Amino acid sequence: MRVVIAEDQALLREGIVALLREQGIDVVAQAEDGPGLLRILSGHRPELAIVDVRLPPTFTDEGIRAALEARSRHPELGILILSQYVEPVYTAELLDSAGGGIGYLLKERVGDVPAFIDAVRRVAAGGTALDREVVAELVRGGPGGEGSEALDGLTPREHEVLELMAEGRTNAAIARAMVVTPGAVEKHISSIFGKLDLPATDDDHRRVLAVLTYLRAG
């Protein structure tokens, strides 16, 4: 896997680089700002870009703007956003961009190495990895968004499964969180796919579509 990183804090950036390389992940280039990210993408063609929301010079939204521009130029590029705080409006913008995987994690999650590496691999493969705090904030945003009618037919348990899917949890992790069997989770997910009218392609792709429907409705 080929990864690029856009992060202005040198210590954090080097820490992430070292962590990824220890896991056999190839960090091919680094940048400190948005224009730098766009430059290194053209030369290295990575599968994933890890991007801080706030980059120089104003430290407001340069990172997310660069990430959205990167996605428009390279639609299959996975984008994993790191942020100090929950800023769900940026997640919504990423969800509206077509293409590869989407991730949004709080920076503190980097310290959970297994979970962080799992998120990196999942987003690079086209999946989702959304921080539970971001999911909670999106859900608190209230109903009425795109896809909300499609979710009305889900049972409370199916809503719970879908929320855990939005956090990026596997079936086994969902089963542990809900204290049910993996088979029960699979049945709930199959029912969700049916009620959301998602075509029977590969399960990973349908999981992403289901999560996008859920988050857009939130």
Disulfide bonds with the S-S distance in Angstrom:
none
